[in-house]
Amino acid sequence: MKISWLGHASFLIETSDQIIITDPFNEEVGYPIYEGEVDCVTVSHDHWDHNAVHLLKGKPQVIKTAGEHEVNKIKFQGIKSYHDPEEGKLRGENIIFKISAEGIDVVHLGDLGHLLTDEHLDLLANVDILLIPVGGTFTVDAEEALTIVKQLNPKIVIPMHFSTPHLSFDLAPVEDFTKFFDIVTKKPYLEIKEGNLAGENKILVLDYLS
């Protein structure tokens, strides 16, 4: 499995025979639009910076609801949550996606706006790779993200949804989150196989594709 960050909350997840994209954005966000063909796309919520499915090439299957889904032997579990700490009263609902492929469980939290409940923790047990927003304003902030990392205890943590030179609006920088950790690794992408996952929390900041 190879995971690349396209920017904001959008990741390119490549398995041996499938191309998956999470939360595709439009041109207004500021990052380049992915030009390759896509097999499957997850959408955590219908906001313009997360739902630009119409800009993707190919004929991807779109998954944007809670519940269990399966596409070509890849399992997607959508879990209801909220975009804000007031149960959606401010910004609506959010879908957390657990993507299970090639023996690896990847959890994309979307625009999560609150700490996880006990029910969430039960559904998200044994996370291998956690894709977590850290920029605040529209999602959990760095300190809340730290609490969630402690709640889930994933093997690898990849922050998303934070300020970069490309982003067209203001969020907090990733350093507000990474400062809590002694070791932070930076890579252009993550390429990993089942059995090669780290035995402890590893904070990995990916370069966005440009």
KEKE-3310 file (N, C-alpha, C; in steps of 0.2 Angstrom, whole numbers, plus 5000, padded with zeros to 4 digits):
npx = (5004:5002:5003:4999:4999:4988:4985:4976:4962:4964:4969:4979:4977:4985:4983:4987:4979:4969:4964:4962:4954:4952:4941:4940:4946:4941:4947:4948:4953:4967:4977:4985:4974:4971:4976:4976:4967:4953:4947:4939:4931:4930:4919:4918:4910:4898:4905:4912:4926:4929:4922:4923:4920:4916:4927:4936:4945:4940:4928:4924:4918:4908:4908:4899:4892:4886:4890:4893:4903:4909:4921:4928:4934:4940:4937:4925:4921:4909:4907:4896:4899:4902:4904:4907:4908:4895:4886:4883:4876:4882:4890:4886:4885:4898:4907:4917:4929:4934:4946:4950:4962:4973:4977:4979:4973:4966:4962:4952:4948:4941:4932:4932:4925:4926:4930:4932:4919:4915:4908:4913:4927:4926:4922:4933:4944:4961:4968:4978:4984:4982:4973:4973:4964:4972:4972:4962:4950:4939:4939:4944:4957:4975:4978:4967:4968:4979:4974:4965:4973:4979:4968:4965:4978:4986:4997:5004:5003:4996:4996:4983:4974:4979:4988:4997:5008:5001:4988:4972:4965:4965:4972:4978:4996:5005:5015:5010:5004:5014:5024:5021:5027:5042:5049:5047:5044:5047:5041:5040:5030:5021:5025:5020:5019:5008:5013:5025:5022:5025:5030:5026:5018:5021:5024:5021:5024:5018:5024:5014:5007:5013)
npy = (4994:5011:5027:5044:5061:5073:5085:5096:5087:5077:5061:5050:5034:5019:5003:4986:4985:4995:5012:5024:5039:5051:5063:5073:5089:5106:5118:5130:5128:5127:5118:5107:5098:5081:5071:5058:5043:5037:5024:5023:5033:5042:5052:5063:5073:5085:5097:5110:5109:5096:5087:5087:5077:5077:5082:5072:5060:5045:5033:5034:5024:5031:5033:5039:5037:5032:5015:4998:4995:4988:4987:4979:4969:4978:4984:4996:5005:5016:5028:5037:5054:5070:5087:5097:5102:5102:5092:5093:5105:5116:5114:5103:5085:5072:5059:5046:5036:5020:5011:4996:4986:4975:4969:4980:4993:5008:5023:5037:5052:5063:5079:5079:5086:5085:5076:5058:5046:5033:5023:5026:5022:5009:5004:5008:5001:4995:5002:5004:5015:5031:5045:5061:5077:5092:5106:5114:5127:5123:5110:5097:5104:5105:5100:5093:5084:5077:5071:5062:5054:5047:5041:5031:5025:5022:5014:5022:5039:5051:5068:5080:5093:5106:5122:5127:5133:5132:5132:5140:5147:5151:5140:5132:5129:5113:5111:5115:5103:5093:5097:5090:5078:5068:5062:5065:5061:5065:5063:5060:5051:5037:5021:5004:4988:4974:4969:4976:4987:5000:4997:5006:5022:5032:5047:5054:5066:5070:5076:5086:5082:5091)
npz = (5000:4996:5002:4998:5001:4995:4999:5011:5016:5008:5002:4992:4990:4986:4981:4977:4966:4965:4965:4977:4983:4996:5002:4990:4984:4977:4965:4972:4984:4984:4981:4969:4957:4957:4943:4939:4935:4945:4956:4967:4979:4994:5004:5017:5021:5014:5010:5001:5000:5001:4994:4980:4969:4956:4949:4947:4937:4927:4932:4946:4960:4972:4990:5003:5014:5030:5037:5031:5017:5002:4990:4977:4985:4995:5010:5017:5031:5036:5048:5059:5064:5070:5063:5072:5089:5094:5091:5077:5076:5072:5060:5054:5050:5050:5042:5048:5040:5040:5031:5025:5018:5010:5022:5031:5041:5038:5045:5041:5047:5042:5043:5058:5072:5086:5101:5102:5105:5117:5109:5096:5099:5101:5088:5081:5085:5086:5076:5062:5053:5056:5049:5053:5057:5061:5062:5068:5070:5059:5063:5075:5086:5088:5102:5105:5095:5099:5110:5104:5097:5108:5113:5103:5100:5088:5076:5066:5063:5053:5051:5045:5036:5039:5040:5025:5013:5001:5004:5003:5014:5031:5043:5058:5060:5056:5065:5078:5082:5080:5089:5101:5101:5102:5092:5075:5059:5042:5025:5007:5004:5010:5010:5013:5020:5026:5042:5042:5050:5062:5079:5088:5092:5078:5071:5056:5044:5029:5013:5002:4986:4972)
capx = (5000:5006:4998:5002:4995:4986:4983:4970:4960:4963:4974:4979:4979:4986:4984:4990:4974:4964:4966:4957:4955:4948:4939:4943:4944:4941:4953:4948:4957:4974:4982:4983:4969:4974:4975:4975:4960:4952:4943:4934:4932:4926:4918:4916:4904:4897:4907:4916:4933:4930:4917:4924:4920:4916:4934:4940:4944:4938:4921:4925:4913:4908:4906:4898:4887:4888:4888:4898:4903:4914:4923:4934:4938:4942:4931:4925:4916:4908:4905:4894:4901:4900:4909:4908:4907:4888:4882:4881:4872:4886:4893:4883:4888:4904:4908:4924:4930:4939:4947:4953:4965:4980:4979:4980:4967:4967:4956:4952:4943:4937:4932:4930:4925:4925:4933:4929:4915:4916:4906:4918:4933:4924:4922:4939:4949:4966:4970:4985:4986:4977:4974:4969:4965:4975:4972:4958:4945:4934:4940:4948:4964:4981:4978:4961:4970:4983:4970:4962:4979:4980:4962:4966:4984:4987:5004:5006:4999:4998:4991:4981:4970:4983:4990:5003:5009:4996:4981:4969:4962:4969:4972:4985:5002:5006:5020:5006:5003:5020:5028:5020:5031:5049:5051:5043:5047:5044:5043:5036:5024:5022:5024:5020:5015:5006:5019:5030:5020:5029:5027:5024:5016:5025:5021:5023:5021:5019:5024:5008:5009:5012)
capy = (5000:5017:5033:5050:5067:5077:5092:5097:5081:5072:5057:5045:5027:5015:4996:4983:4985:5000:5019:5027:5045:5053:5070:5077:5096:5109:5122:5135:5126:5130:5113:5105:5093:5075:5070:5051:5040:5034:5018:5024:5039:5043:5059:5063:5077:5088:5104:5111:5108:5089:5083:5088:5071:5079:5084:5066:5056:5039:5033:5031:5023:5036:5031:5045:5036:5027:5008:4994:4995:4984:4988:4975:4966:4983:4986:5003:5006:5023:5029:5044:5058:5077:5092:5102:5099:5103:5087:5095:5111:5122:5113:5096:5078:5070:5052:5043:5030:5014:5007:4989:4984:4972:4968:4986:4997:5015:5027:5044:5055:5068:5085:5078:5092:5083:5070:5052:5043:5026:5019:5026:5019:5002:5003:5010:4997:4992:5006:5004:5021:5036:5051:5065:5084:5095:5113:5118:5132:5119:5103:5097:5107:5101:5097:5088:5078:5073:5067:5057:5049:5044:5037:5026:5022:5019:5013:5027:5045:5056:5074:5083:5098:5111:5127:5126:5139:5132:5132:5147:5150:5150:5135:5132:5125:5106:5111:5115:5096:5089:5099:5086:5072:5069:5060:5067:5059:5068:5059:5062:5047:5031:5014:5000:4982:4971:4966:4981:4993:5001:4994:5011:5028:5035:5053:5055:5072:5069:5081:5086:5082:5097)
capz = (5000:4996:5004:4997:5003:4990:5002:5015:5019:5003:5001:4987:4993:4981:4983:4971:4960:4966:4967:4981:4985:5001:5002:4985:4984:4971:4964:4977:4990:4982:4979:4962:4956:4955:4936:4937:4935:4951:4956:4972:4982:5000:5005:5024:5021:5008:5009:4994:5000:5003:4990:4973:4965:4948:4946:4947:4931:4928:4935:4953:4965:4978:4996:5007:5019:5036:5036:5028:5010:4999:4983:4974:4991:5000:5015:5019:5036:5038:5055:5060:5069:5069:5061:5077:5096:5097:5088:5071:5075:5069:5054:5051:5051:5047:5042:5048:5036:5041:5025:5026:5012:5011:5029:5034:5043:5038:5047:5039:5052:5039:5047:5065:5076:5093:5104:5100:5110:5118:5104:5091:5101:5100:5081:5078:5088:5082:5070:5060:5051:5057:5046:5058:5056:5067:5061:5072:5066:5057:5065:5081:5086:5090:5108:5104:5090:5103:5114:5100:5096:5114:5113:5098:5100:5081:5074:5062:5063:5048:5051:5039:5037:5042:5035:5021:5008:4995:5006:5002:5020:5037:5048:5062:5057:5059:5071:5084:5084:5081:5095:5107:5100:5102:5085:5069:5052:5036:5019:5002:5004:5014:5007:5018:5019:5032:5045:5042:5053:5068:5085:5093:5088:5074:5068:5050:5040:5022:5008:4998:4979:4968)
cpx = (5004:5001:5002:4997:4994:4985:4977:4968:4960:4970:4973:4981:4979:4987:4986:4985:4969:4967:4960:4959:4950:4947:4942:4941:4944:4947:4953:4952:4964:4979:4980:4978:4973:4972:4974:4968:4959:4946:4937:4936:4927:4925:4915:4910:4904:4898:4912:4923:4934:4926:4917:4924:4920:4922:4938:4939:4943:4930:4921:4918:4913:4905:4905:4893:4890:4886:4894:4897:4909:4915:4929:4938:4941:4936:4931:4919:4915:4904:4903:4897:4899:4906:4910:4906:4900:4884:4879:4877:4875:4888:4890:4886:4894:4905:4916:4924:4936:4940:4952:4955:4972:4982:4980:4974:4969:4961:4957:4946:4939:4938:4929:4930:4924:4929:4929:4925:4917:4914:4911:4924:4932:4925:4929:4945:4955:4968:4977:4988:4981:4978:4969:4970:4968:4975:4967:4953:4939:4934:4943:4955:4969:4981:4972:4964:4975:4979:4967:4967:4980:4974:4963:4972:4986:4995:5007:5001:5001:4993:4989:4977:4973:4985:4997:5003:5003:4989:4978:4966:4966:4967:4978:4990:5002:5010:5016:5004:5009:5025:5027:5024:5038:5052:5046:5047:5043:5046:5038:5029:5026:5020:5025:5017:5013:5012:5025:5028:5024:5026:5025:5021:5022:5022:5025:5020:5023:5019:5017:5011:5008:5015)
cpy = (5006:5023:5040:5056:5072:5084:5092:5090:5075:5068:5052:5039:5022:5008:4993:4983:4991:5007:5022:5034:5047:5060:5074:5085:5099:5114:5128:5134:5128:5124:5110:5099:5087:5073:5063:5049:5037:5029:5020:5030:5040:5050:5059:5068:5082:5096:5105:5109:5100:5085:5084:5082:5072:5080:5078:5063:5049:5039:5030:5029:5027:5033:5037:5044:5031:5020:5005:4994:4991:4985:4984:4972:4971:4985:4993:5003:5013:5024:5036:5047:5065:5082:5097:5099:5100:5098:5089:5101:5116:5120:5106:5090:5077:5062:5050:5037:5026:5010:5001:4986:4981:4971:4974:4990:5004:5019:5035:5048:5061:5075:5084:5084:5091:5077:5063:5049:5036:5021:5020:5022:5011:5000:5004:5006:4995:4996:5006:5011:5026:5043:5056:5073:5087:5103:5117:5122:5128:5112:5103:5101:5102:5097:5092:5082:5074:5068:5061:5051:5045:5039:5031:5022:5019:5018:5018:5033:5050:5062:5077:5089:5104:5116:5125:5132:5138:5133:5140:5150:5148:5144:5135:5128:5118:5106:5112:5108:5092:5091:5094:5079:5073:5067:5061:5065:5063:5064:5061:5058:5041:5025:5009:4993:4979:4968:4971:4987:4994:4998:5000:5017:5031:5041:5055:5061:5071:5076:5081:5086:5088:5096)
cpz = (5000:4997:5002:4999:4997:4992:5006:5018:5014:5002:4995:4990:4987:4983:4977:4965:4960:4968:4971:4983:4991:5000:4997:4985:4977:4970:4969:4983:4990:4980:4972:4962:4954:4948:4934:4937:4942:4951:4961:4976:4989:5001:5012:5025:5015:5008:5003:4994:5002:4998:4982:4968:4958:4945:4945:4940:4932:4930:4942:4957:4971:4984:5001:5012:5025:5034:5033:5021:5008:4992:4981:4980:4996:5004:5017:5025:5037:5044:5056:5065:5067:5067:5066:5084:5099:5093:5081:5070:5072:5062:5051:5053:5048:5047:5043:5044:5038:5034:5026:5020:5013:5018:5033:5035:5043:5040:5045:5043:5049:5043:5054:5069:5084:5095:5102:5107:5112:5112:5098:5093:5100:5092:5078:5082:5083:5075:5068:5058:5052:5053:5049:5056:5062:5067:5065:5067:5064:5059:5072:5080:5088:5096:5108:5100:5094:5108:5110:5098:5102:5115:5109:5098:5093:5080:5071:5062:5058:5049:5045:5041:5041:5037:5031:5016:5002:4998:5006:5008:5026:5042:5052:5059:5060:5065:5078:5087:5085:5086:5101:5107:5099:5095:5080:5063:5046:5029:5014:5001:5009:5010:5012:5017:5026:5035:5046:5046:5060:5074:5090:5089:5084:5070:5062:5046:5033:5018:5004:4990:4976:4961)
residu = (MET:LYS:ILE:SER:TRP:LEU:GLY:HIS:ALA:SER:PHE:LEU:ILE:GLU:THR:SER:ASP:GLN:ILE:ILE:ILE:THR:ASP:PRO:PHE:ASN:GLU:GLU:VAL:GLY:TYR:PRO:ILE:TYR:GLU:GLY:GLU:VAL:ASP:CYS:VAL:THR:VAL:SER:HIS:ASP:HIS:TRP:ASP:HIS:ASN:ALA:VAL:HIS:LEU:LEU:LYS:GLY:LYS:PRO:GLN:VAL:ILE:LYS:THR:ALA:GLY:GLU:HIS:GLU:VAL:ASN:LYS:ILE:LYS:PHE:GLN:GLY:ILE:LYS:SER:TYR:HIS:ASP:PRO:GLU:GLU:GLY:LYS:LEU:ARG:GLY:GLU:ASN:ILE:ILE:PHE:LYS:ILE:SER:ALA:GLU:GLY:ILE:ASP:VAL:VAL:HIS:LEU:GLY:ASP:LEU:GLY:HIS:LEU:LEU:THR:ASP:GLU:HIS:LEU:ASP:LEU:LEU:ALA:ASN:VAL:ASP:ILE:LEU:LEU:ILE:PRO:VAL:GLY:GLY:THR:PHE:THR:VAL:ASP:ALA:GLU:GLU:ALA:LEU:THR:ILE:VAL:LYS:GLN:LEU:ASN:PRO:LYS:ILE:VAL:ILE:PRO:MET:HIS:PHE:SER:THR:PRO:HIS:LEU:SER:PHE:ASP:LEU:ALA:PRO:VAL:GLU:ASP:PHE:THR:LYS:PHE:PHE:ASP:ILE:VAL:THR:LYS:LYS:PRO:TYR:LEU:GLU:ILE:LYS:GLU:GLY:ASN:LEU:ALA:GLY:GLU:ASN:LYS:ILE:LEU:VAL:LEU:ASP:TYR:LEU:SER)
# end
